[in-house]
């Protein structure tokens, strides 16, 4: 089992920045992909960014150039640096760990990000 705990959400004005953190604990198998997803009220959950265990990152078009995903010194921490935030970035942000070889797909409980105009 893998447990994921997010932190770093909050309320910020448009143009501001936030840094989200996700700490994974338990049986963390490699290779894996960790990522951030978000869900706004009344909308489906959508992918924001992912990073592989070899540090290959990918981003949704809506956040390219503004958000940066990175791993910590170990493979158990992932960050999302969010700059130039917009009101449309308002959502609950969820951390995900996917390890298909090990049939693992774990989610955190989510952290709220609110951007005021």
C-alpha positions in Angstrom: 0.0 0.0 0.0 1.1 3.5 -0.7 -0.1 6.6 1.1 0.1 10.1 -0.4 -0.2 13.3 1.6 -0.4 16.7 -0.2 0.3 20.1 1.3 0.9 23.6 0.2 -2.5 24.7 -1.1 -4.1 27.9 -0.1 -5.6 31.2 -1.3 -3.5 33.5 -3.5 -4.2 36.4 -5.8 -3.9 36.2 -9.6 -0.3 36.4 -10.6 0.9 34.8 -7.4 2.7 31.6 -6.7 2.2 28.4 -4.7 4.3 25.3 -4.2 2.5 22.0 -3.6 4.2 19.0 -2.0 3.3 15.4 -2.0 5.0 12.8 0.3 4.6 9.1 -0.4 5.0 6.5 2.2 4.7 2.7 2.2 5.7 0.3 -0.5 7.0 2.6 -3.2 8.0 0.5 -6.2 10.1 1.6 -9.2 9.6 2.4 -11.9 6.7 4.8 -11.3 5.2 8.0 -12.5 4.1 10.6 -10.0 1.7 13.4 -11.0 -0.6 16.1 -10.1 -4.2 16.3 -11.2 -6.9 18.8 -10.4 -10.7 19.0 -10.3 -12.6 22.2 -10.3 -16.3 22.3 -9.2 -18.6 20.8 -11.7 -15.7 19.6 -13.9 -13.9 16.3 -14.4 -10.5 15.6 -12.9 -7.8 16.6 -15.3 -4.1 15.9 -15.6 -1.8 18.9 -14.7 1.7 17.4 -14.8 3.6 14.1 -14.5 7.1 13.1 -13.8 8.7 9.7 -14.3 11.2 8.0 -12.0 13.8 9.0 -14.6 12.7 12.7 -14.3 10.9 13.0 -17.6 8.2 15.6 -17.1 5.1 16.4 -19.1 2.5 19.1 -18.7 -1.0 20.0 -19.7 -1.0 22.8 -22.3 -2.9 25.1 -19.9 0.0 25.1 -17.5 3.1 24.9 -19.7 5.6 27.7 -18.9 3.9 28.5 -15.6 4.1 25.2 -13.6 7.1 23.0 -12.9 7.0 19.5 -11.5 10.0 18.0 -9.8 11.0 15.1 -7.5 12.8 15.4 -4.3 16.1 13.8 -3.4 14.3 10.5 -3.0 11.6 9.0 -5.2 9.0 9.5 -2.4 8.5 13.3 -2.8 7.1 15.3 -5.7 6.6 19.1 -5.9 4.5 21.3 -8.1 5.7 24.9 -8.4 2.9 27.1 -9.7 3.7 30.6 -10.9 1.6 33.2 -12.6 -1.6 31.7 -11.2 -4.9 32.4 -12.8 -8.4 32.2 -11.4 -9.0 29.2 -13.7 -6.4 27.3 -11.8 -8.7 27.2 -8.9 -9.4 23.5 -8.0 -8.6 20.7 -5.7 -5.2 19.4 -6.6 -4.5 15.6 -6.2 -1.2 13.8 -6.1 -1.0 10.4 -7.9 1.5 7.6 -8.0 1.2 5.1 -10.9 3.3 2.0 -11.1 1.7 -0.2 -13.7 4.3 -2.9 -13.4 3.2 -3.4 -9.8 -0.5 -2.7 -10.4 -0.3 0.4 -8.2 -2.5 3.5 -8.7 -2.7 5.6 -5.5 -4.2 9.0 -4.8 -3.8 11.6 -2.1 -6.7 13.3 -0.4 -6.3 16.5 -2.3 -5.4 20.1 -1.4 -7.4 23.2 -2.3 -5.9 25.9 -4.4 -8.0 29.1 -4.8 -6.9 32.0 -7.0 -8.7 35.3 -6.6 -9.0 37.8 -9.4 
